Amino acid sequence: MSTPSSLTPRQRQTRATAGAFVGTAIEWYDFFIFGTAAALVFGKVFYPEASTATGLLASFATFWVGFLARPLGGVLFGHLGDRFGRKNVLVATLFLMGTATTLIGLLPSYSTIGVAAPIALVVLRAAQGLAVGGEWAGATLMATENASEGKRGMAGAWVQQGSPAGSIMATLAFLMVGTLDDEAFLSWGWRLPFLFSAVLVIVGLVIRAKVEESADFMKSRTDQEVVKVPVVEVFRTASGYVWLGVLASVLGIAIAFFNNTFLLSWTTSPAEAGGMGMDRQLILNILLFVAVLQFIWQPIAAKIAERVGGVRVMVAGLLLSMASIIPLFLAIMSASAVAIAVALGISVLGGTAYYAMLASFLSHAFPVNVRFTGVALANGLCASLIGGSTPLIAQSILGAAGPWGVAVFYAVIAVATIIGVVGLNRKMTRRDQDLPAMHH
């Protein structure tokens, strides 16, 4: 437990935000390389007995396992984070994530150890899910609780920068190994991005170790507000906030895996498997462009939100995201790389303007003594119910109802998110008016 330090509030804020960003970027890198490998590799390496389409569905189901484990990670690490502090939990989640990812890179294939290979893959994927379940919420709190009142939105946006940063690193890693011929790529090439995770985690742990405990948590501990079982307390006092938080998070979690996993496999799969048969490297380059665009745009959106208000920026972004659905699907079906890049770029500008503000928005919803658990549950339940199943559902709809069926699914995701954001904002506004003394 760190003692009060000689750092200025500004230095604490910078260090906390940097620690949150770097760790989150590494964890998202680990999560995204799994998604990319699920689209390109796992069906062939771990489910070779199945047909291409079935192998892909099995591989997406394995991908989902990581999300099913996220609420468990949220409860476990949320409990530890609300009782014992944010910092140690963040070191633990990073270590767990790095170990699981590195071991995936060392897994023998189905042809070597048979059915034990996909089983081991599922177990390691679940460990990744547990880690992310605690990571995102903890990093959000570490950054926002150490920031001054007016800067919490920007601090939260920097946590969200971990997602495009991780995506950029993951896509670059697969672009590099993707230059190998198919045989080398499938036997050992795909493993390199996973093994590289070990190096990243060591860097992340060094940076995280220097971050100080959040000021809000220290105050809550001094005031003896720490609760024994945060998960029970959250559902007793704030269950409405949890469920609206789940709805408000839908597009933020679904869009990344819609693009980086489902869209990647749809555009690059051969026509006989229902795909567009486009070049793998070309699509990875488009996804890289989109991640860079998101990385540049998110802090700008957060800056605009400081002027006009976070919720306005979120709703405007979601509406733009909805408006771009039809052009996006027309672009994909045209199989034109330029059209896909432009349509996806517009869609991402909308989705990520909302995503930039999501972290600070959710952390404002819960009181400090159950905040870690509340944020982790809203995010984790959303991820397991909707985010992780997105590629699987989209792939199933594509097979049954074609591209426009998938477009309707995308629209439903956007509408649900708008309902969640507006509903949660109304609930928080009412609470803050009723309890001006409690408002923090």
Residue, then its C-alpha position, 0 to 999 in steps of 0.5 A: m500500500s503506497t503512502p501519501s507521496s511528494l508527487t503533485p496532483r498533476q504528476r499523480q494524474t499523469r502517472a495514473t493515466a499513463g499507467a492505465f493507458v499502457g496496461t490497457a493497450i497491452e491487454w487489448y493487444d492480447f484480446f485483439i490478437f485472439g480475435t484476429a487469430a480466431a478469424l484467420v487461424f484457429g478453425k484450421v489449427f484447432y478444429p481441422e476436422a470440421s468444414t470451413a464454416t463450422g470451424l469458423l463458428a467453433s473458433f468464434a465460440t471459443f472467442w466468446v468464452g473470453f467474454l463469458a468469463r468477464p463478469l466473473g473477473g469483474v466480480l472477483f477483481g471488483h471485490l478485491g479492488d473495492r476492498f483493498g485498492r485499485k493498484n495491486v489488482l491492476v498488476a495482477t490482471l496484467f500478469l494473468m493476461g500476459t501469461a495466458t496469451t504467451l501460453i496460447g502461443l506455445l499450444p500444440s495444434y490439434s494434429t499434435i495432441g488431438v482434442a486436448a488442444p482446443i480444450a486448452l485453448v478454451v481454458l486459456r481464453a477463459a483466463q484472458g476473459l477473467a483478466v480483462g473483466g478486472e482490467w478495464a474497470g480498474a484502469t478506468l478508475m485509476a485514471t478518472e479517480n486521480a484526475s481533477e473534476g473537469k479532466r475526468g472525461m479526458a482521463g477516461a478517454w485516455v483509458q479508451q485509447g488503449s483499445p485502438a492502440g492495442s488494435i494497431m499493435a495487433t494488426l501490425a503484428f498480423l500484417m508482419v507474420g501475414t507476409l509468410d506463406d500459408e504453411a509457415f503462417l499456419s504452423w508457427g507464424w501466427r504464434l509470434p504475436f502471442l509470444f511477443s505479449a510476454v515482452l509487452v507485459i514486462v514493460g507494462l508491469v514496470i510502468r504500473a508498479k510506479v502508479e499510486e493508489s487512487a485518491d478517491f479510494m484512499k479517502s473512502r478507506t479513511d472514511q471507513e466506507v469500504v464494504k465487505v461484499p461489494v457485489v451484493e451492495v451494488f445490486r442492493t443499492a444500484s442494480g438499475y445503474v448496472w443494467l442501464g450501464v450494460l445497455a449503454s456499453v453495447l455498441g462500444i464492445a460490439i463494434a470492435f469485434f464486429n469489425n476486427t473479427f466478424l468483418l475480417s472473416w467475412t471479407t477474407s473467407p472464400a466465396e464457398a464459405g459465404g465470404m467475399g474472398m478479398d485479400r487478407q493483407l488488404i483488409l488488415n491494412i484497412l483495419l489498421f487505418v481505422a484503428v489509427l483514425q480512432f486513436i487520433w479522433q478519440p481525444i478530439a471527441a473528448k475535448i469537444a465533450e469538455r465544451v458541449g457535454g459528454v452525453r451530447v457527444m455520445v448520442a451524436g456519435l451513436l446517431l452517426s453510427m446508425a446513419s452509416i450502416i446502409p453505406l457500410f454494408l453496400a461498401i462491403m458487398s461491392a468488395s471495393a477496398v476504397a469504399i470499405a475504408v471510407a464507409l468504415g471510417i465514417s462509422v468508426l468516427g461515430g462509434t468512437a466519439y461515443y466510446a471515448m466518453l464511456a469510461s468516465f460516464l460509467s464511473h460517474a454512475f456508481p458510488v466510490n465504495v462499490r465503483f470498481t464492482g459496478v463498472a466491471l459488472a456493467n462492462g463485463l455483463c455487456a461483453s458476455l451477453i452481447g460483445g463476445s457473441t457478436p461475431l458468432i451471431a453475425q456469422s449465423i445471421l449472415g448464413a441464414a438471412g444474408p448481409w441485410g440481416v446482419a445490417v438489421f442486427y447492427a441497427v438493433i445494437a445501436v438503438a439499444t445503446i442509445i436507450g442505455v445512454v439516455g436512460l442512465n443519464r436521466k437516472m444519474t441527473r435525477r440522483d445528482q439533483d436529489l443528493p447535491a451533498m452526495h454529488h462527487 
